[in-house]
Amino acid sequence: MNRRALDVVTMLSVVVIGRNEGERLRRCLDSIAAMERGAWSLEVIYVDSGSTDGSLALAASMGAKSVALTPERPTAALGRNAGWRAASGDIVLFLDGDTVLHPAFVQDSLPSFADSKIAVVWGHRREIHPEQSLYNRVLDLDWIYAPGFTPFCGGDALFRRDVLAEMNGFDETLIAGEEPELCRRILGAGSLILHVDHPMTGHDLAITRFSQYWRRATRAGHAFAEVADRFSRTAQPFWSEDVRRNRNRAFTLIGAALLTLLTAAVLRSVLPILIGVCLFVLLVLRTAYKARWKSTDRTALMLYGIHSHLQQLPIYWGQLQFRRNRRRGLRSDLVEYKRP
């Protein structure tokens, strides 16, 4: 590590959160042990949210400081907050238990903190097994963002610990979207979030069924709606436009499908259906072409084009669930899509 990075950090704390990750957790902890190291000290903290698969004992046996949570309503934010509050490092690296850390990410990225305005640094996350299913293959492209300053980060990222303390960490009432919500507050305080052009983590979605895909997208929709609602009455709204765009696209898809079927029934012809399918294919091709910078895999790009439009339906369903629960005064439970 260069001299500038040594001036920034003397200890790195790695906080891993998990719930019934099993062997995925072992793989994650092994990758941390294999990272390239500088002169800084390292501590590893594992925060468990009620696992029943022996994850706590596994983490302890691998040298991690283990924190056990037994919340009635487990959330990632609860785990991350417990982790950084138990940490001693100047910089905190958050990882999900189903990820694998790239050995050079920390070493390559810590120098970015030489700029005191940078509060968060994150890199490229990619799927470990895109070949496992069509869902993994297409969602792998969702992780790809252009490097530079960004309005938010994902669950894997390096944070200044003093910034986490100043912001009082993540919002524990959110079942999803806690990282963008925190990033929005960090930006409001005048700090910056940097996406560096370095490989960061491999991730294991392990989605093999449509029901998992639907639940994951529903959770995303809930997050969009809830976080947008939090900032809707502030001077700088966040995600409000995304929520409106999703609603409009969902309505357009549903309306077009119904109109096509109605026209086909009235005319007693399959021609309107064929025309509707052709228009949808053209829409998919347009989206795939615009996303060509993400991949050279044409099949993956076509699947991504389909996903980009069809996911609007479960995302909007997630928004409706949030609004329904808010009207009833109910708190939403964690939406889990992955099998233990």
C-alpha positions as CSV (number, residue, x, y, z in Angstrom):
1,M,0.0,0.0,0.0
2,N,1.3,3.5,-0.8
3,R,2.2,6.1,1.8
4,R,-1.0,8.0,1.3
5,A,-3.1,5.0,2.2
6,L,-1.1,4.3,5.4
7,D,-1.9,7.9,6.5
8,V,-5.6,7.1,6.2
9,V,-6.1,3.8,8.0
10,T,-4.3,1.9,10.8
11,M,-7.0,-0.7,11.3
12,L,-9.6,-2.2,9.0
13,S,-12.7,-3.8,10.4
14,V,-14.6,-6.3,8.2
15,V,-18.2,-6.7,9.2
16,V,-19.9,-9.8,7.8
17,I,-23.7,-10.1,8.2
18,G,-25.6,-13.4,7.7
19,R,-28.5,-15.6,8.4
20,N,-28.3,-19.3,7.6
21,E,-25.6,-18.9,5.0
22,G,-23.9,-22.2,5.8
23,E,-21.0,-23.0,3.5
24,R,-21.4,-19.7,1.8
25,L,-20.3,-18.0,5.1
26,R,-17.2,-20.3,5.3
27,R,-16.3,-19.3,1.7
28,C,-16.7,-15.6,2.6
29,L,-14.5,-15.8,5.7
30,D,-11.9,-17.7,3.8
31,S,-11.8,-14.9,1.2
32,I,-11.2,-12.3,3.9
33,A,-8.3,-14.3,5.3
34,A,-6.8,-14.5,1.8
35,M,-6.9,-10.7,1.0
36,E,-3.8,-8.8,0.2
37,R,-2.6,-7.0,3.4
38,G,-0.8,-3.8,4.1
39,A,0.7,-2.5,7.3
40,W,-2.8,-2.0,8.8
41,S,-4.3,-4.3,11.4
42,L,-7.4,-6.4,10.7
43,E,-10.4,-7.5,12.7
44,V,-13.3,-9.6,11.4
45,I,-16.7,-9.3,13.0
46,Y,-19.6,-11.7,12.1
47,V,-23.1,-10.6,13.0
48,D,-25.7,-13.3,13.0
49,S,-29.5,-12.7,12.8
50,G,-30.9,-15.8,14.3
51,S,-29.3,-18.6,12.2
52,T,-30.2,-22.2,13.0
53,D,-27.4,-23.8,10.9
54,G,-24.4,-23.3,13.2
55,S,-23.2,-20.2,11.5
56,L,-22.1,-18.6,14.8
57,A,-20.0,-21.5,15.8
58,L,-18.5,-21.7,12.3
59,A,-17.5,-18.0,12.4
60,A,-16.0,-18.3,15.9
61,S,-14.0,-21.4,14.8
62,M,-12.5,-19.3,12.0
63,G,-11.4,-16.5,14.3
64,A,-14.2,-14.0,13.8
65,K,-15.6,-12.0,16.7
66,S,-19.2,-13.1,16.7
67,V,-22.2,-11.0,17.6
68,A,-25.6,-12.8,18.0
69,L,-28.8,-10.9,17.4
70,T,-32.3,-12.4,18.0
71,P,-34.5,-9.6,16.7
72,E,-38.3,-10.2,16.2
73,R,-37.9,-8.4,12.8
74,P,-34.4,-9.1,11.4
75,T,-33.0,-6.6,8.9
76,A,-29.6,-6.1,7.3
77,A,-29.5,-2.6,8.9
78,L,-29.7,-4.1,12.4
79,G,-26.8,-6.5,11.6
80,R,-24.6,-3.8,10.0
81,N,-25.2,-1.4,12.9
82,A,-24.3,-4.0,15.5
83,G,-21.1,-4.8,13.5
84,W,-19.7,-1.3,13.0
85,R,-20.6,-0.3,16.6
86,A,-18.5,-3.3,17.8
87,A,-15.7,-2.4,15.4
88,S,-12.4,-0.6,16.3
89,G,-11.2,0.2,12.8
90,D,-10.9,3.6,11.1
91,I,-12.4,2.0,8.0
92,V,-15.2,-0.6,8.0
93,L,-15.7,-3.0,5.1
94,F,-19.3,-4.4,5.0
95,L,-19.8,-7.8,3.4
96,D,-22.8,-10.0,3.1
97,G,-22.3,-13.6,4.1
98,D,-23.0,-14.9,0.6
99,T,-20.1,-12.9,-1.0
100,V,-16.5,-13.6,-1.8
101,L,-14.0,-10.8,-1.4
102,H,-11.6,-10.1,-4.2
103,P,-8.1,-10.3,-2.7
104,A,-6.9,-7.0,-4.1
105,F,-10.0,-4.8,-3.5
106,V,-9.1,-3.4,-0.1
107,Q,-5.4,-2.9,-1.0
108,D,-6.4,-1.1,-4.3
109,S,-9.2,1.0,-2.8
110,L,-8.0,2.3,0.5
111,P,-5.9,5.1,-1.1
112,S,-9.1,6.7,-2.3
113,F,-9.7,7.8,1.3
114,A,-6.8,10.1,1.1
115,D,-9.4,12.6,0.0
116,S,-11.2,13.5,3.2
117,K,-14.5,14.2,1.4
118,I,-14.8,10.6,0.3
119,A,-16.9,8.7,2.9
120,V,-17.7,5.5,1.0
121,V,-15.8,3.5,-1.6
122,W,-17.2,0.5,-3.5
123,G,-16.2,-1.6,-6.5
124,H,-17.6,-4.1,-8.9
125,R,-19.8,-7.0,-7.6
126,R,-20.5,-9.9,-10.0
127,E,-22.2,-13.2,-9.7
128,I,-20.1,-16.2,-8.9
129,H,-22.4,-18.7,-10.8
130,P,-24.1,-16.9,-13.7
131,E,-24.3,-20.2,-15.4
132,Q,-26.5,-21.7,-12.6
133,S,-29.7,-20.3,-13.9
134,L,-31.2,-17.7,-16.3
135,Y,-32.0,-15.5,-13.3
136,N,-28.4,-15.4,-12.1
137,R,-27.2,-14.8,-15.6
138,V,-29.4,-11.8,-16.2
139,L,-29.2,-10.3,-12.7
140,D,-25.4,-10.4,-12.9
141,L,-25.7,-7.4,-15.3
142,D,-27.7,-5.5,-12.7
143,W,-24.6,-5.2,-10.6
144,I,-22.7,-3.3,-13.3
145,Y,-22.3,0.4,-12.8
146,A,-20.0,2.9,-14.4
147,P,-17.1,4.0,-12.2
148,G,-17.2,7.5,-10.7
149,F,-19.1,9.4,-8.0
150,T,-22.5,7.9,-7.4
151,P,-25.6,8.7,-5.3
152,F,-25.5,5.3,-3.5
153,C,-23.7,2.1,-3.0
154,G,-24.7,-1.5,-2.4
155,G,-24.3,-3.8,0.6
156,D,-20.6,-4.4,0.0
157,A,-18.6,-1.2,0.6
158,L,-15.8,0.5,2.6
159,F,-17.1,3.2,5.0
160,R,-15.3,5.7,7.2
161,R,-16.3,4.7,10.7
162,D,-16.5,8.3,11.9
163,V,-19.1,9.0,9.1
164,L,-21.1,6.0,10.2
165,A,-21.1,7.4,13.8
166,E,-22.0,10.9,12.6
167,M,-25.0,9.6,10.6
168,N,-26.0,7.1,13.4
169,G,-25.6,4.3,11.0
170,F,-28.3,2.6,8.9
171,D,-32.0,3.0,9.4
172,E,-33.0,-0.2,11.2
173,T,-36.7,0.2,10.3
174,L,-36.1,-0.5,6.6
175,I,-36.4,-4.0,5.4
176,A,-34.4,-3.1,2.3
177,G,-32.8,-0.1,0.7
178,E,-30.9,0.8,3.8
179,E,-27.6,1.5,2.0
180,P,-29.0,4.1,-0.5
181,E,-31.0,5.7,2.4
182,L,-27.8,6.2,4.4
183,C,-25.9,7.3,1.3
184,R,-28.5,10.0,0.7
185,R,-27.9,11.4,4.2
186,I,-24.1,11.2,3.7
187,L,-24.4,13.2,0.5
188,G,-26.6,15.7,2.3
189,A,-23.9,16.2,4.9
190,G,-21.4,17.1,2.1
191,S,-19.4,13.9,1.7
192,L,-19.0,11.8,-1.4
193,I,-19.5,8.2,-2.5
194,L,-17.0,6.8,-5.0
195,H,-17.4,3.8,-7.2
196,V,-13.9,2.6,-8.1
197,D,-13.0,0.5,-11.2
198,H,-11.8,-2.5,-9.2
199,P,-13.3,-5.9,-8.8
200,M,-14.8,-6.1,-5.2
201,T,-16.9,-9.2,-4.5
202,G,-18.4,-12.2,-6.1
203,H,-22.0,-12.8,-5.1
204,D,-24.2,-15.9,-4.9
205,L,-27.8,-15.0,-5.7
206,A,-28.7,-18.7,-5.8
207,I,-32.0,-17.9,-7.7
208,T,-33.3,-20.9,-9.5
209,R,-37.0,-20.4,-9.4
210,F,-39.3,-17.7,-10.7
211,S,-40.9,-17.3,-7.2
212,Q,-37.5,-16.3,-5.8
213,Y,-37.0,-13.8,-8.7
214,W,-40.5,-12.3,-8.0
215,R,-39.9,-12.0,-4.2
216,R,-36.5,-10.3,-4.7
217,A,-38.0,-7.7,-7.1
218,T,-41.0,-7.2,-4.8
219,R,-38.5,-6.4,-2.0
220,A,-36.8,-3.9,-4.3
221,G,-40.1,-2.2,-5.0
222,H,-40.9,-2.0,-1.3
223,A,-37.5,-0.3,-0.8
224,F,-38.0,2.2,-3.6
225,A,-41.4,3.2,-2.2
226,E,-40.4,3.4,1.5
227,V,-37.1,5.3,0.9
228,A,-38.8,7.7,-1.5
229,D,-41.5,8.3,1.1
230,R,-38.8,9.2,3.7
231,F,-37.4,11.9,1.5
232,S,-40.5,13.1,-0.3
233,R,-41.0,16.1,2.1
234,T,-37.4,17.2,2.1
235,A,-35.6,19.8,0.0
236,Q,-33.9,17.1,-2.0
237,P,-36.3,14.1,-2.8
238,F,-34.7,10.7,-3.5
239,W,-36.1,7.9,-5.7
240,S,-39.4,9.7,-6.2
241,E,-38.9,9.8,-9.9
242,D,-37.9,6.1,-10.0
243,V,-41.1,5.3,-8.1
244,R,-43.2,7.2,-10.7
245,R,-41.3,5.7,-13.6
246,N,-41.9,2.2,-12.3
247,R,-45.6,2.8,-11.8
248,N,-46.0,4.2,-15.3
249,R,-44.1,1.4,-16.9
250,A,-46.1,-1.2,-15.0
251,F,-49.3,0.4,-16.0
252,T,-48.2,0.6,-19.6
253,L,-47.3,-3.1,-19.7
254,I,-50.6,-4.2,-18.1
255,G,-52.6,-1.8,-20.2
256,A,-50.9,-2.9,-23.4
257,A,-51.4,-6.6,-22.7
258,L,-55.1,-6.1,-21.8
259,L,-55.8,-3.9,-24.9
260,T,-54.1,-6.5,-27.1
261,L,-56.1,-9.4,-25.7
262,L,-59.4,-7.3,-25.9
263,T,-58.7,-6.3,-29.5
264,A,-57.9,-9.9,-30.5
265,A,-61.1,-11.1,-28.9
266,V,-63.2,-8.4,-30.6
267,L,-61.6,-9.1,-34.0
268,R,-61.4,-12.8,-33.4
269,S,-57.9,-12.7,-34.7
270,V,-54.4,-13.5,-33.4
271,L,-53.0,-10.6,-35.4
272,P,-53.2,-8.0,-32.6
273,I,-51.3,-10.5,-30.3
274,L,-48.6,-11.0,-33.0
275,I,-48.3,-7.2,-33.3
276,G,-48.1,-6.8,-29.5
277,V,-45.4,-9.5,-29.3
278,C,-43.4,-7.8,-32.1
279,L,-43.6,-4.4,-30.4
280,F,-42.4,-6.0,-27.1
281,V,-39.5,-7.7,-28.9
282,L,-38.5,-4.3,-30.4
283,L,-38.6,-2.8,-27.0
284,V,-36.4,-5.6,-25.6
285,L,-33.9,-5.1,-28.5
286,R,-33.7,-1.4,-27.8
287,T,-33.0,-2.0,-24.1
288,A,-30.4,-4.7,-24.9
289,Y,-28.7,-2.4,-27.4
290,K,-28.5,0.5,-24.8
291,A,-27.0,-1.9,-22.3
292,R,-24.3,-3.3,-24.7
293,W,-21.6,-1.6,-22.7
294,K,-22.3,-4.0,-19.8
295,S,-21.5,-7.2,-21.7
296,T,-20.6,-8.8,-25.0
297,D,-22.9,-11.8,-24.3
298,R,-25.8,-11.2,-26.7
299,T,-28.0,-13.8,-25.1
300,A,-27.4,-12.2,-21.7
301,L,-28.2,-8.8,-23.1
302,M,-31.5,-10.1,-24.6
303,L,-32.5,-11.7,-21.3
304,Y,-31.5,-8.4,-19.6
305,G,-33.8,-6.5,-22.0
306,I,-36.7,-8.8,-21.0
307,H,-35.9,-8.5,-17.3
308,S,-35.7,-4.7,-17.4
309,H,-39.3,-4.5,-18.4
310,L,-41.0,-7.5,-16.8
311,Q,-39.4,-6.7,-13.4
312,Q,-41.6,-3.6,-13.3
313,L,-44.6,-5.7,-12.3
314,P,-43.2,-7.3,-9.1
315,I,-41.5,-4.0,-8.3
316,Y,-44.7,-2.1,-8.5
317,W,-46.4,-4.9,-6.5
318,G,-43.8,-4.3,-3.8
319,Q,-44.7,-0.6,-3.8
320,L,-48.4,-1.4,-3.4
321,Q,-47.6,-3.7,-0.4
322,F,-45.7,-0.8,1.3
323,R,-48.6,1.6,0.8
324,R,-51.1,-1.0,2.0
325,N,-49.2,-1.7,5.2
326,R,-48.6,2.0,5.8
327,R,-52.4,2.7,5.6
328,R,-53.0,-0.1,8.0
329,G,-50.3,1.0,10.4
330,L,-48.4,-2.3,9.9
331,R,-44.6,-2.9,9.7
332,S,-43.5,-5.0,6.8
333,D,-41.5,-8.2,7.6
334,L,-38.2,-9.1,6.0
335,V,-38.8,-10.5,2.5
336,E,-36.4,-13.5,2.1
337,Y,-36.0,-15.1,-1.4
338,K,-33.0,-17.4,-0.8
339,R,-33.1,-20.9,0.7
340,P,-30.8,-21.6,3.7
